[in-house]
Amino acid sequence: MKKLLLITFALSTVACAKKDTTPTDATPPDDAVAAEGDESMAEEADKTIVEVAVAAGSFNTLAAALEAADLVDTLQGPGPFTVFAPTDEAFAALPEGALDGLLADPEALKKVLLAHVVEGKVMAADVGGLSSATAVSGDVLPIDTSNGVMIGKATVTQADIAASNGVIHVIDTVILPGG
């Protein structure tokens, strides 16, 4: 199983639609998971969200953005956090000049990054009953599970990547506040 790991962003203080976000003990969907894969996931669970993302190598833009917005220390904190992490490709798909504009405005960048973070550890199995979640930025993120999982306009491409201070869900689109 190819590992997609990510880097994400967070601050605390947000709840998911007043729903209990206590993690559930879910059985892996495929009982034929290789022992090596189980070992790798256990090793990743010992790392923070930031460490897992940096190790992945697919979140270089996110890592740079977290640094520019001064959010690295926050995401290495105790959490727990649920982060919806856009890949480098998701950042590349932003309109021309948008990323440069955000990097030049740390406050606007911080708001965008915090729109990807929800307080608490929300596993994929917990999302079924939710229609929205409130991000740390204050934005309400619509959730649609009718055809996979969509967080606003972003599709979750990999879920439930464990970290010591929360969980990461990889997404294919950057979530823009108010959009």
RONUMI-522985 format. One record per residue: residue in one letter; x, y, z of N, C-alpha, C in turn. Coordinates in Angstrom, 2 decimals, always signed. Layout:
+------+---------+---------+---------+---------+---------+---------+---------+---------+---------+
| code |     npx |     npy |     npz |    capx |    capy |    capz |     cpx |     cpy |     cpz |
+------+---------+---------+---------+---------+---------+---------+---------+---------+---------+
|    A |       X |       Y |       Z |       X |       Y |       Z |       X |       Y |       Z |
...
+------+---------+---------+---------+---------+---------+---------+---------+---------+---------+
% end
This chain:
+------+---------+---------+---------+---------+---------+---------+---------+---------+---------+
| code |     npx |     npy |     npz |    capx |    capy |    capz |     cpx |     cpy |     cpz |
+------+---------+---------+---------+---------+---------+---------+---------+---------+---------+
|    M |   +0.85 |   -1.17 |   +0.00 |   +0.00 |   +0.00 |   +0.00 |   +0.90 |   +1.23 |   +0.00 |
|    K |   +0.69 |   +2.08 |   -0.94 |   +1.49 |   +3.29 |   -1.04 |   +1.03 |   +4.26 |   +0.04 |
|    K |   +1.98 |   +4.81 |   +0.75 |   +1.64 |   +5.76 |   +1.82 |   +1.57 |   +7.17 |   +1.26 |
|    L |   +0.46 |   +7.80 |   +1.50 |   +0.36 |   +9.23 |   +1.23 |   +0.32 |   +9.86 |   +2.61 |
|    L |   +1.30 |  +10.63 |   +2.91 |   +1.34 |  +11.27 |   +4.21 |   +1.23 |  +12.76 |   +3.98 |
|    L |   +0.86 |  +13.47 |   +4.94 |   +0.65 |  +14.86 |   +4.71 |   +1.05 |  +15.76 |   +5.82 |
|    I |   +0.99 |  +17.02 |   +5.47 |   +1.26 |  +18.03 |   +6.46 |   +0.03 |  +18.90 |   +6.55 |
|    T |   -0.25 |  +19.42 |   +7.67 |   -1.47 |  +20.17 |   +7.80 |   -1.32 |  +21.29 |   +8.77 |
|    F |   -2.40 |  +21.83 |   +9.07 |   -2.40 |  +23.06 |   +9.79 |   -3.46 |  +23.03 |  +10.85 |
|    A |   -3.21 |  +23.77 |  +11.95 |   -4.21 |  +23.79 |  +12.99 |   -3.97 |  +24.81 |  +14.05 |
|    L |   -4.90 |  +25.04 |  +14.78 |   -4.97 |  +25.76 |  +16.04 |   -6.09 |  +25.05 |  +16.73 |
|    S |   -6.33 |  +25.29 |  +17.97 |   -7.42 |  +24.55 |  +18.57 |   -8.67 |  +25.40 |  +18.69 |
|    T |   -9.72 |  +24.75 |  +19.10 |  -11.03 |  +25.33 |  +19.36 |  -12.01 |  +25.25 |  +18.20 |
|    V |  -12.55 |  +24.11 |  +18.01 |  -13.63 |  +23.94 |  +17.06 |  -14.27 |  +22.60 |  +17.31 |
|    A |  -15.56 |  +22.52 |  +17.14 |  -16.24 |  +21.24 |  +17.31 |  -16.94 |  +20.89 |  +16.02 |
|    C |  -17.16 |  +19.64 |  +15.81 |  -17.82 |  +19.16 |  +14.60 |  -19.32 |  +19.09 |  +14.83 |
|    A |  -20.05 |  +20.04 |  +14.36 |  -21.50 |  +20.03 |  +14.35 |  -22.10 |  +19.45 |  +15.62 |
|    K |  -21.52 |  +19.78 |  +16.76 |  -22.00 |  +19.32 |  +18.05 |  -22.11 |  +17.81 |  +18.13 |
|    K |  -21.29 |  +17.11 |  +17.40 |  -21.29 |  +15.66 |  +17.40 |  -20.09 |  +15.19 |  +18.19 |
|    D |  -20.26 |  +14.11 |  +18.94 |  -19.16 |  +13.54 |  +19.69 |  -18.11 |  +13.06 |  +18.71 |
|    T |  -16.89 |  +13.57 |  +18.86 |  -15.83 |  +13.21 |  +17.94 |  -14.85 |  +12.23 |  +18.56 |
|    T |  -15.30 |  +11.51 |  +19.57 |  -14.44 |  +10.51 |  +20.17 |  -14.15 |   +9.44 |  +19.14 |
|    P |  -12.88 |   +9.08 |  +18.97 |  -12.55 |   +8.10 |  +17.95 |  -13.19 |   +6.75 |  +18.25 |
|    T |  -13.56 |   +6.06 |  +17.19 |  -14.13 |   +4.73 |  +17.35 |  -13.08 |   +3.70 |  +16.98 |
|    D |  -13.27 |   +2.50 |  +17.49 |  -12.38 |   +1.41 |  +17.13 |  -12.92 |   +0.77 |  +15.87 |
|    A |  -12.39 |   +1.16 |  +14.75 |  -12.86 |   +0.64 |  +13.48 |  -11.93 |   -0.46 |  +12.99 |
|    T |  -12.49 |   -1.50 |  +12.46 |  -11.71 |   -2.57 |  +11.87 |  -11.29 |   -2.14 |  +10.48 |
|    P |  -10.04 |   -2.37 |  +10.11 |   -9.64 |   -2.01 |   +8.75 |  -10.54 |   -2.69 |   +7.74 |
|    P |  -10.90 |   -1.98 |   +6.67 |  -11.82 |   -2.54 |   +5.69 |  -11.26 |   -3.77 |   +4.98 |
|    D |   -9.96 |   -3.89 |   +4.91 |   -9.37 |   -5.02 |   +4.21 |   -8.55 |   -5.83 |   +5.21 |
|    D |   -9.03 |   -7.04 |   +5.54 |   -8.34 |   -7.88 |   +6.50 |   -7.01 |   -8.40 |   +5.98 |
|    A |   -6.75 |   -8.19 |   +4.68 |   -5.53 |   -8.72 |   +4.08 |   -4.41 |   -7.69 |   +4.08 |
|    V |   -4.46 |   -6.73 |   +5.00 |   -3.41 |   -5.71 |   +5.06 |   -2.11 |   -6.38 |   +5.48 |
|    A |   -1.05 |   -6.07 |   +4.76 |   +0.24 |   -6.70 |   +5.04 |   +0.77 |   -6.24 |   +6.38 |
|    A |   +1.47 |   -7.11 |   +7.05 |   +2.06 |   -6.79 |   +8.35 |   +2.98 |   -5.59 |   +8.23 |
|    E |   +3.69 |   -5.47 |   +7.13 |   +4.58 |   -4.33 |   +6.92 |   +3.80 |   -3.03 |   +6.92 |
|    G |   +2.63 |   -2.99 |   +6.30 |   +1.78 |   -1.81 |   +6.28 |   +1.32 |   -1.45 |   +7.68 |
|    D |   +0.94 |   -2.46 |   +8.48 |   +0.53 |   -2.22 |   +9.84 |   +1.67 |   -1.61 |  +10.64 |
|    E |   +2.88 |   -2.12 |  +10.44 |   +4.05 |   -1.60 |  +11.13 |   +4.30 |   -0.15 |  +10.75 |
|    S |   +4.20 |   +0.17 |   +9.47 |   +4.44 |   +1.53 |   +9.00 |   +3.44 |   +2.49 |   +9.61 |
|    M |   +2.16 |   +2.10 |   +9.65 |   +1.15 |   +2.97 |  +10.23 |   +1.41 |   +3.17 |  +11.72 |
|    A |   +1.85 |   +2.12 |  +12.42 |   +2.15 |   +2.25 |  +13.84 |   +3.31 |   +3.21 |  +14.04 |
|    E |   +4.32 |   +3.13 |  +13.16 |   +5.45 |   +4.06 |  +13.25 |   +5.00 |   +5.49 |  +13.03 |
|    E |   +4.11 |   +5.72 |  +12.07 |   +3.63 |   +7.06 |  +11.78 |   +2.80 |   +7.59 |  +12.94 |
|    A |   +2.08 |   +6.72 |  +13.65 |   +1.25 |   +7.15 |  +14.76 |   +2.10 |   +7.72 |  +15.90 |
|    D |   +3.39 |   +7.48 |  +15.89 |   +4.28 |   +8.02 |  +16.91 |   +4.78 |   +9.42 |  +16.53 |
|    K |   +4.48 |   +9.89 |  +15.33 |   +4.93 |  +11.19 |  +14.84 |   +3.78 |  +12.18 |  +14.87 |
|    T |   +4.11 |  +13.46 |  +15.01 |   +3.07 |  +14.50 |  +14.96 |   +2.58 |  +14.67 |  +13.52 |
|    I |   +1.50 |  +15.39 |  +13.39 |   +0.95 |  +15.68 |  +12.07 |   +2.01 |  +16.30 |  +11.17 |
|    V |   +2.75 |  +17.24 |  +11.68 |   +3.78 |  +17.91 |  +10.88 |   +4.87 |  +16.92 |  +10.47 |
|    E |   +5.32 |  +16.09 |  +11.39 |   +6.37 |  +15.11 |  +11.08 |   +5.91 |  +14.10 |  +10.04 |
|    V |   +4.67 |  +13.65 |  +10.14 |   +4.12 |  +12.70 |   +9.17 |   +4.08 |  +13.35 |   +7.79 |
|    A |   +3.62 |  +14.59 |   +7.73 |   +3.50 |  +15.29 |   +6.45 |   +4.86 |  +15.55 |   +5.81 |
|    V |   +5.80 |  +15.99 |   +6.59 |   +7.12 |  +16.28 |   +6.05 |   +7.76 |  +15.01 |   +5.50 |
|    A |   +7.58 |  +13.90 |   +6.22 |   +8.16 |  +12.62 |   +5.79 |   +7.55 |  +12.15 |   +4.47 |
|    A |   +6.34 |  +12.54 |   +4.18 |   +5.65 |  +12.09 |   +2.97 |   +6.30 |  +12.62 |   +1.69 |
|    G |   +6.78 |  +13.85 |   +1.73 |   +7.39 |  +14.43 |   +0.54 |   +6.42 |  +14.96 |   -0.48 |
|    S |   +5.11 |  +14.81 |   -0.27 |   +4.09 |  +15.29 |   -1.22 |   +3.43 |  +16.57 |   -0.76 |
|    F |   +3.95 |  +17.14 |   +0.29 |   +3.31 |  +18.30 |   +0.88 |   +4.32 |  +19.43 |   +1.09 |
|    N |   +5.20 |  +19.60 |   +0.13 |   +6.23 |  +20.63 |   +0.23 |   +5.64 |  +22.04 |   +0.27 |
|    T |   +4.60 |  +22.28 |   -0.53 |   +3.96 |  +23.60 |   -0.56 |   +3.27 |  +23.86 |   +0.77 |
|    L |   +2.59 |  +22.86 |   +1.28 |   +1.93 |  +22.99 |   +2.57 |   +2.95 |  +23.27 |   +3.67 |
|    A |   +4.06 |  +22.55 |   +3.65 |   +5.11 |  +22.75 |   +4.66 |   +5.62 |  +24.19 |   +4.60 |
|    A |   +5.85 |  +24.71 |   +3.41 |   +6.32 |  +26.10 |   +3.26 |   +5.26 |  +27.08 |   +3.76 |
|    A |   +4.00 |  +26.79 |   +3.46 |   +2.91 |  +27.67 |   +3.90 |   +2.78 |  +27.66 |   +5.42 |
|    L |   +2.90 |  +26.49 |   +6.03 |   +2.83 |  +26.41 |   +7.49 |   +3.94 |  +27.22 |   +8.14 |
|    E |   +5.11 |  +27.13 |   +7.55 |   +6.27 |  +27.90 |   +8.05 |   +5.99 |  +29.40 |   +7.90 |
|    A |   +5.52 |  +29.82 |   +6.74 |   +5.25 |  +31.24 |   +6.48 |   +4.16 |  +31.80 |   +7.39 |
|    A |   +3.19 |  +30.95 |   +7.76 |   +2.08 |  +31.39 |   +8.61 |   +2.37 |  +31.17 |  +10.09 |
|    D |   +3.55 |  +30.68 |  +10.41 |   +3.96 |  +30.43 |  +11.79 |   +3.01 |  +29.46 |  +12.51 |
|    L |   +2.66 |  +28.37 |  +11.82 |   +1.75 |  +27.37 |  +12.39 |   +2.41 |  +26.03 |  +12.69 |
|    V |   +3.68 |  +25.89 |  +12.42 |   +4.35 |  +24.60 |  +12.63 |   +4.28 |  +24.18 |  +14.09 |
|    D |   +4.64 |  +25.07 |  +15.01 |   +4.62 |  +24.72 |  +16.43 |   +3.23 |  +24.34 |  +16.90 |
|    T |   +2.23 |  +25.05 |  +16.42 |   +0.85 |  +24.74 |  +16.80 |   +0.49 |  +23.32 |  +16.41 |
|    L |   +0.83 |  +22.93 |  +15.19 |   +0.47 |  +21.59 |  +14.72 |   +1.35 |  +20.49 |  +15.29 |
|    Q |   +2.38 |  +20.88 |  +15.99 |   +3.17 |  +19.88 |  +16.70 |   +2.70 |  +19.79 |  +18.15 |
|    G |   +1.70 |  +20.59 |  +18.52 |   +1.15 |  +20.59 |  +19.87 |   +0.32 |  +19.35 |  +20.12 |
|    P |   -0.24 |  +19.25 |  +21.33 |   -0.93 |  +18.03 |  +21.75 |   -2.22 |  +17.71 |  +21.00 |
|    G |   -2.91 |  +18.71 |  +20.47 |   -4.15 |  +18.43 |  +19.75 |   -5.20 |  +17.86 |  +20.68 |
|    P |   -6.03 |  +16.95 |  +20.19 |   -5.96 |  +16.35 |  +18.86 |   -6.56 |  +17.25 |  +17.79 |
|    F |   -6.05 |  +17.07 |  +16.58 |   -6.51 |  +17.81 |  +15.42 |   -6.93 |  +16.84 |  +14.33 |
|    T |   -7.89 |  +17.27 |  +13.54 |   -8.22 |  +16.60 |  +12.29 |   -7.84 |  +17.59 |  +11.21 |
|    V |   -6.96 |  +17.15 |  +10.31 |   -6.52 |  +18.05 |   +9.26 |   -6.84 |  +17.49 |   +7.89 |
|    F |   -7.33 |  +18.36 |   +7.04 |   -7.62 |  +18.04 |   +5.66 |   -6.46 |  +18.64 |   +4.87 |
|    A |   -5.52 |  +17.79 |   +4.46 |   -4.25 |  +18.25 |   +3.90 |   -4.24 |  +18.22 |   +2.39 |
|    P |   -4.14 |  +19.40 |   +1.75 |   -4.02 |  +19.44 |   +0.30 |   -2.60 |  +19.07 |   -0.15 |
|    T |   -2.52 |  +18.35 |   -1.23 |   -1.24 |  +17.95 |   -1.80 |   -0.60 |  +19.12 |   -2.55 |
|    D |   +0.64 |  +18.92 |   -2.97 |   +1.31 |  +19.93 |   -3.80 |   +0.49 |  +20.21 |   -5.06 |
|    E |   -0.10 |  +19.16 |   -5.63 |   -0.91 |  +19.32 |   -6.84 |   -2.13 |  +20.19 |   -6.58 |
|    A |   -2.72 |  +20.08 |   -5.39 |   -3.88 |  +20.90 |   -5.04 |   -3.48 |  +22.38 |   -4.99 |
|    F |   -2.32 |  +22.67 |   -4.41 |   -1.85 |  +24.05 |   -4.37 |   -1.53 |  +24.55 |   -5.78 |
|    A |   -0.98 |  +23.69 |   -6.63 |   -0.63 |  +24.08 |   -8.00 |   -1.88 |  +24.42 |   -8.81 |
|    A |   -3.03 |  +23.88 |   -8.42 |   -4.26 |  +24.13 |   -9.15 |   -4.94 |  +25.45 |   -8.77 |
|    L |   -4.41 |  +26.16 |   -7.77 |   -4.97 |  +27.47 |   -7.43 |   -4.81 |  +28.40 |   -8.63 |
|    P |   -5.67 |  +29.41 |   -8.73 |   -5.52 |  +30.37 |   -9.82 |   -4.13 |  +31.02 |   -9.79 |
|    E |   -3.65 |  +31.37 |  -10.97 |   -2.33 |  +31.97 |  -11.08 |   -2.19 |  +33.18 |  -10.16 |
|    G |   -1.11 |  +33.20 |   -9.40 |   -0.84 |  +34.30 |   -8.49 |   -1.46 |  +34.16 |   -7.11 |
|    A |   -2.42 |  +33.27 |   -6.94 |   -3.11 |  +33.13 |   -5.66 |   -2.17 |  +32.68 |   -4.55 |
|    L |   -1.34 |  +31.69 |   -4.82 |   -0.42 |  +31.20 |   -3.80 |   +0.61 |  +32.27 |   -3.43 |
|    D |   +1.16 |  +32.94 |   -4.42 |   +2.12 |  +34.01 |   -4.15 |   +1.49 |  +35.11 |   -3.30 |
|    G |   +0.24 |  +35.44 |   -3.61 |   -0.48 |  +36.45 |   -2.83 |   -0.66 |  +36.03 |   -1.39 |
|    L |   -1.00 |  +34.75 |   -1.19 |   -1.17 |  +34.24 |   +0.18 |   +0.15 |  +34.23 |   +0.94 |
|    L |   +1.20 |  +33.79 |   +0.27 |   +2.51 |  +33.75 |   +0.93 |   +3.00 |  +35.14 |   +1.31 |
|    A |   +2.56 |  +36.15 |   +0.58 |   +2.94 |  +37.54 |   +0.88 |   +2.08 |  +38.15 |   +1.99 |
|    D |   +1.00 |  +37.47 |   +2.37 |   +0.07 |  +37.97 |   +3.39 |   -0.13 |  +36.89 |   +4.46 |
|    P |   +0.76 |  +36.83 |   +5.45 |   +0.71 |  +35.76 |   +6.45 |   -0.63 |  +35.62 |   +7.18 |
|    E |   -1.33 |  +36.71 |   +7.42 |   -2.63 |  +36.61 |   +8.10 |   -3.67 |  +35.93 |   +7.22 |
|    A |   -3.72 |  +36.29 |   +5.93 |   -4.65 |  +35.64 |   +5.01 |   -4.27 |  +34.17 |   +4.84 |
|    L |   -2.97 |  +33.90 |   +4.76 |   -2.49 |  +32.53 |   +4.63 |   -2.89 |  +31.70 |   +5.84 |
|    K |   -2.75 |  +32.27 |   +7.02 |   -3.12 |  +31.56 |   +8.25 |   -4.60 |  +31.21 |   +8.23 |
|    K |   -5.44 |  +32.14 |   +7.79 |   -6.89 |  +31.87 |   +7.73 |   -7.19 |  +30.72 |   +6.76 |
|    V |   -6.51 |  +30.71 |   +5.62 |   -6.71 |  +29.62 |   +4.65 |   -6.28 |  +28.29 |   +5.27 |
|    L |   -5.12 |  +28.26 |   +5.88 |   -4.62 |  +27.01 |   +6.47 |   -5.53 |  +26.53 |   +7.59 |
|    L |   -6.02 |  +27.45 |   +8.41 |   -6.88 |  +27.05 |   +9.53 |   -8.27 |  +26.60 |   +9.07 |
|    A |   -8.62 |  +26.90 |   +7.82 |   -9.87 |  +26.40 |   +7.26 |   -9.79 |  +24.91 |   +6.97 |
|    H |   -8.59 |  +24.34 |   +7.09 |   -8.37 |  +22.92 |   +6.84 |   -8.28 |  +22.11 |   +8.13 |
|    V |   -8.51 |  +22.73 |   +9.27 |   -8.31 |  +22.08 |  +10.56 |   -9.57 |  +22.11 |  +11.39 |
|    V |   -9.88 |  +20.96 |  +11.97 |  -11.00 |  +20.83 |  +12.88 |  -10.45 |  +20.31 |  +14.20 |
|    E |  -10.94 |  +20.85 |  +15.31 |  -10.49 |  +20.37 |  +16.61 |  -11.08 |  +18.99 |  +16.87 |
|    G |  -10.28 |  +18.13 |  +17.46 |  -10.71 |  +16.78 |  +17.78 |  -10.20 |  +15.80 |  +16.73 |
|    K |  -10.35 |  +14.54 |  +17.03 |   -9.91 |  +13.49 |  +16.11 |  -11.14 |  +12.86 |  +15.48 |
|    V |  -11.40 |  +13.24 |  +14.23 |  -12.58 |  +12.75 |  +13.51 |  -12.11 |  +11.75 |  +12.46 |
|    M |  -12.43 |  +10.49 |  +12.70 |  -12.06 |   +9.42 |  +11.79 |  -13.11 |   +9.32 |  +10.68 |
|    A |  -12.75 |   +8.68 |   +9.59 |  -13.67 |   +8.52 |   +8.46 |  -14.99 |   +7.90 |   +8.89 |
|    A |  -14.94 |   +6.94 |   +9.80 |  -16.16 |   +6.27 |  +10.25 |  -17.10 |   +7.22 |  +10.98 |
|    D |  -16.58 |   +8.32 |  +11.50 |  -17.39 |   +9.29 |  +12.24 |  -18.10 |  +10.29 |  +11.34 |
|    V |  -17.71 |  +10.39 |  +10.09 |  -18.19 |  +11.44 |   +9.19 |  -19.59 |  +11.16 |   +8.65 |
|    G |  -19.99 |   +9.90 |   +8.58 |  -21.26 |   +9.52 |   +7.97 |  -22.46 |  +10.31 |   +8.46 |
|    G |  -22.53 |  +10.63 |   +9.72 |  -23.69 |  +11.33 |  +10.27 |  -23.55 |  +12.84 |  +10.28 |
|    L |  -22.46 |  +13.36 |   +9.73 |  -22.24 |  +14.79 |   +9.76 |  -22.60 |  +15.45 |   +8.44 |
|    S |  -23.16 |  +16.65 |   +8.51 |  -23.42 |  +17.41 |   +7.29 |  -22.46 |  +18.60 |   +7.19 |
|    S |  -21.78 |  +18.91 |   +8.29 |  -20.81 |  +19.99 |   +8.28 |  -19.90 |  +19.87 |   +9.49 |
|    A |  -18.82 |  +20.62 |   +9.43 |  -17.89 |  +20.72 |  +10.55 |  -17.41 |  +22.17 |  +10.59 |
|    T |  -17.07 |  +22.63 |  +11.77 |  -16.57 |  +23.99 |  +11.90 |  -15.06 |  +23.95 |  +12.01 |
|    A |  -14.40 |  +24.64 |  +11.09 |  -12.94 |  +24.69 |  +11.08 |  -12.46 |  +25.67 |  +12.15 |
|    V |  -11.19 |  +25.54 |  +12.51 |  -10.59 |  +26.43 |  +13.48 |  -10.68 |  +27.89 |  +13.02 |
|    S |  -10.71 |  +28.11 |  +11.72 |  -10.84 |  +29.46 |  +11.17 |  -12.22 |  +30.06 |  +11.44 |
|    G |  -13.18 |  +29.22 |  +11.82 |  -14.56 |  +29.66 |  +12.01 |  -15.45 |  +29.34 |  +10.82 |
|    D |  -14.85 |  +28.94 |   +9.72 |  -15.62 |  +28.58 |   +8.54 |  -16.37 |  +27.27 |   +8.76 |
|    V |  -17.59 |  +27.20 |   +8.24 |  -18.36 |  +25.96 |   +8.28 |  -18.04 |  +25.20 |   +7.00 |
|    L |  -17.55 |  +23.98 |   +7.18 |  -17.18 |  +23.14 |   +6.04 |  -18.30 |  +22.14 |   +5.76 |
|    P |  -18.95 |  +22.27 |   +4.60 |  -20.00 |  +21.29 |   +4.27 |  -19.38 |  +19.92 |   +4.00 |
|    I |  -20.06 |  +18.88 |   +4.45 |  -19.61 |  +17.50 |   +4.25 |  -20.67 |  +16.78 |   +3.44 |
|    D |  -20.24 |  +16.12 |   +2.37 |  -21.14 |  +15.34 |   +1.52 |  -20.55 |  +13.94 |   +1.38 |
|    T |  -21.31 |  +12.94 |   +1.81 |  -20.83 |  +11.55 |   +1.73 |  -21.64 |  +10.73 |   +0.73 |
|    S |  -22.35 |  +11.40 |   -0.17 |  -23.19 |  +10.67 |   -1.12 |  -22.39 |   +9.94 |   -2.20 |
|    N |  -21.16 |  +10.39 |   -2.46 |  -20.32 |   +9.74 |   -3.48 |  -18.86 |   +9.92 |   -3.04 |
|    G |  -18.43 |   +9.11 |   -2.11 |  -17.13 |   +9.31 |   -1.49 |  -17.30 |  +10.35 |   -0.39 |
|    V |  -16.25 |  +11.06 |   -0.08 |  -16.34 |  +12.12 |   +0.94 |  -15.82 |  +13.42 |   +0.34 |
|    M |  -16.68 |  +14.42 |   +0.41 |  -16.33 |  +15.77 |   -0.05 |  -16.37 |  +16.70 |   +1.15 |
|    I |  -15.35 |  +17.51 |   +1.29 |  -15.29 |  +18.58 |   +2.29 |  -15.34 |  +19.86 |   +1.48 |
|    G |  -16.49 |  +20.47 |   +1.41 |  -16.67 |  +21.60 |   +0.50 |  -16.48 |  +21.09 |   -0.92 |
|    K |  -15.56 |  +21.70 |   -1.67 |  -15.29 |  +21.28 |   -3.05 |  -14.12 |  +20.30 |   -3.14 |
|    A |  -13.56 |  +19.93 |   -2.00 |  -12.40 |  +19.03 |   -1.97 |  -12.83 |  +17.58 |   -1.75 |
|    T |  -12.21 |  +16.70 |   -2.50 |  -12.46 |  +15.27 |   -2.34 |  -11.38 |  +14.68 |   -1.44 |
|    V |  -11.81 |  +13.86 |   -0.48 |  -10.86 |  +13.15 |   +0.36 |  -10.32 |  +11.98 |   -0.46 |
|    T |   -9.02 |  +11.98 |   -0.71 |   -8.41 |  +10.93 |   -1.53 |   -7.76 |   +9.84 |   -0.69 |
|    Q |   -7.46 |  +10.13 |   +0.56 |   -6.97 |   +9.14 |   +1.51 |   -7.36 |   +9.60 |   +2.90 |
|    A |   -7.90 |   +8.67 |   +3.68 |   -8.40 |   +9.03 |   +5.01 |   -7.64 |   +8.29 |   +6.10 |
|    D |   -7.82 |   +8.80 |   +7.30 |   -7.37 |   +8.13 |   +8.53 |   -5.88 |   +7.85 |   +8.60 |
|    I |   -5.06 |   +8.82 |   +8.27 |   -3.62 |   +8.68 |   +8.46 |   -3.33 |   +9.14 |   +9.88 |
|    A |   -2.92 |   +8.18 |  +10.70 |   -2.74 |   +8.44 |  +12.12 |   -1.49 |   +9.25 |  +12.41 |
|    A |   -1.60 |  +10.12 |  +13.39 |   -0.46 |  +10.86 |  +13.93 |   -0.64 |  +10.87 |  +15.44 |
|    S |   +0.41 |  +11.17 |  +16.16 |   +0.33 |  +11.14 |  +17.61 |   -0.61 |  +12.20 |  +18.17 |
|    N |   -0.84 |  +13.27 |  +17.42 |   -1.70 |  +14.35 |  +17.90 |   -2.95 |  +14.57 |  +17.03 |
|    G |   -3.38 |  +13.51 |  +16.34 |   -4.60 |  +13.62 |  +15.56 |   -4.62 |  +12.71 |  +14.36 |
|    V |   -5.34 |  +13.15 |  +13.34 |   -5.51 |  +12.36 |  +12.13 |   -5.48 |  +13.28 |  +10.92 |
|    I |   -4.97 |  +12.74 |   +9.81 |   -4.87 |  +13.49 |   +8.57 |   -5.74 |  +12.81 |   +7.52 |
|    H |   -6.43 |  +13.64 |   +6.75 |   -7.19 |  +13.18 |   +5.58 |   -6.64 |  +13.98 |   +4.39 |
|    V |   -6.15 |  +13.29 |   +3.38 |   -5.59 |  +13.95 |   +2.20 |   -6.73 |  +14.43 |   +1.30 |
|    I |   -6.61 |  +15.68 |   +0.82 |   -7.63 |  +16.22 |   -0.09 |   -6.97 |  +16.73 |   -1.37 |
|    D |   -7.79 |  +16.84 |   -2.42 |   -7.27 |  +17.20 |   -3.74 |   -7.46 |  +18.66 |   -4.12 |
|    T |   -8.00 |  +19.47 |   -3.21 |   -8.28 |  +20.87 |   -3.49 |   -8.00 |  +21.71 |   -2.25 |
|    V |   -7.46 |  +22.89 |   -2.43 |   -7.26 |  +23.81 |   -1.31 |   -8.61 |  +24.42 |   -0.94 |
|    I |   -8.94 |  +24.37 |   +0.33 |  -10.19 |  +24.96 |   +0.83 |   -9.95 |  +26.45 |   +1.05 |
|    L |  -10.74 |  +27.26 |   +0.39 |  -10.63 |  +28.72 |   +0.55 |  -11.75 |  +29.21 |   +1.45 |
|    P |  -11.43 |  +29.95 |   +2.51 |  -12.46 |  +30.43 |   +3.43 |  -13.55 |  +31.20 |   +2.68 |
|    G |  -14.78 |  +30.96 |   +3.11 |  -15.91 |  +31.66 |   +2.51 |  -16.26 |  +31.17 |   +1.12 |
|    G |  -15.54 |  +30.16 |   +0.65 |  -15.77 |  +29.69 |   -0.72 |  -16.19 |  +28.33 |   -0.75 |
+------+---------+---------+---------+---------+---------+---------+---------+---------+---------+
% end
